[in-house]
Amino acid sequence: MSKGFATDNLKSKKSKKKFIPKEPEGRLISWSPWPPANFQTRYPAFPFVLTILIVVIGQWYLSLLR
């Protein structure tokens, strides 16, 4: 006789349903190996950060030319 709150019989009767979110598969641009289709949802701040980096590097480059 088993002791405790749960037994193996109870575990097998319950079916565990895991919710797997449906992520887009494939590529954002069909012919390009990069970026993957879920890139926009995974990194939503990427355009903003890239713009800031371009501006900072551009200002640094222009200051070197003076």
The 8 nearest C-alpha neighbors of each residue, nearest first, counted from 0:
[[1, 2, 6, 3, 7, 5, 8, 4],
 [2, 0, 3, 6, 5, 7, 4, 8],
 [1, 3, 0, 4, 6, 5, 7, 8],
 [4, 2, 5, 1, 6, 0, 7, 9],
 [3, 5, 6, 2, 1, 9, 7, 10],
 [6, 4, 3, 9, 7, 10, 2, 8],
 [5, 7, 8, 9, 10, 1, 4, 3],
 [6, 8, 10, 9, 11, 5, 12, 1],
 [9, 7, 11, 6, 10, 12, 5, 13],
 [8, 10, 12, 7, 11, 6, 13, 5],
 [11, 9, 7, 8, 12, 13, 6, 5],
 [10, 12, 8, 9, 13, 7, 14, 6],
 [13, 11, 9, 10, 14, 8, 7, 15],
 [14, 12, 11, 10, 15, 9, 8, 16],
 [13, 15, 16, 12, 11, 10, 17, 9],
 [14, 16, 17, 13, 10, 11, 12, 18],
 [17, 15, 14, 18, 19, 13, 20, 12],
 [16, 18, 19, 15, 20, 14, 21, 13],
 [17, 19, 20, 16, 21, 15, 22, 14],
 [18, 20, 17, 21, 22, 16, 23, 15],
 [21, 19, 22, 18, 17, 23, 37, 24],
 [20, 22, 19, 23, 24, 18, 37, 36],
 [23, 21, 20, 24, 37, 36, 19, 40],
 [24, 22, 36, 37, 21, 25, 26, 35],
 [25, 23, 36, 22, 26, 37, 35, 21],
 [24, 26, 36, 35, 23, 27, 29, 37],
 [25, 27, 35, 36, 28, 29, 34, 24],
 [26, 28, 36, 35, 34, 29, 25, 33],
 [29, 27, 26, 31, 30, 34, 33, 32],
 [28, 30, 26, 31, 27, 25, 32, 33],
 [31, 29, 28, 32, 26, 27, 33, 25],
 [30, 32, 33, 28, 29, 26, 34, 27],
 [31, 33, 34, 30, 26, 35, 28, 29],
 [34, 32, 31, 35, 26, 27, 28, 36],
 [33, 35, 27, 38, 26, 32, 36, 31],
 [34, 36, 26, 38, 37, 33, 27, 25],
 [35, 37, 27, 26, 38, 25, 23, 24],
 [36, 38, 40, 35, 39, 23, 41, 22],
 [39, 37, 41, 35, 36, 40, 42, 34],
 [40, 38, 43, 42, 41, 37, 36, 45],
 [41, 39, 37, 38, 42, 43, 36, 22],
 [40, 42, 38, 39, 37, 43, 44, 45],
 [43, 41, 39, 44, 45, 40, 38, 37],
 [42, 44, 39, 45, 40, 41, 46, 38],
 [45, 43, 47, 42, 46, 48, 49, 39],
 [44, 46, 48, 47, 42, 43, 49, 39],
 [47, 45, 49, 48, 44, 50, 43, 51],
 [46, 48, 50, 44, 49, 45, 51, 43],
 [49, 47, 51, 45, 50, 46, 52, 44],
 [48, 50, 52, 46, 51, 47, 45, 53],
 [51, 49, 53, 47, 48, 52, 46, 54],
 [50, 52, 48, 54, 49, 53, 55, 47],
 [53, 51, 49, 55, 50, 54, 56, 48],
 [52, 54, 50, 56, 51, 55, 57, 49],
 [55, 53, 57, 51, 52, 56, 58, 50],
 [56, 54, 52, 58, 57, 53, 51, 59],
 [55, 57, 59, 53, 58, 54, 52, 60],
 [58, 56, 54, 60, 55, 59, 53, 61],
 [57, 59, 61, 55, 60, 56, 54, 62],
 [60, 58, 56, 62, 57, 61, 55, 63],
 [59, 61, 57, 63, 58, 62, 56, 64],
 [62, 60, 58, 64, 63, 59, 57, 65],
 [61, 63, 59, 64, 60, 65, 58, 57],
 [64, 62, 60, 61, 65, 59, 58, 57],
 [63, 65, 61, 62, 60, 59, 58, 57],
 [64, 62, 63, 61, 60, 59, 58, 57]]
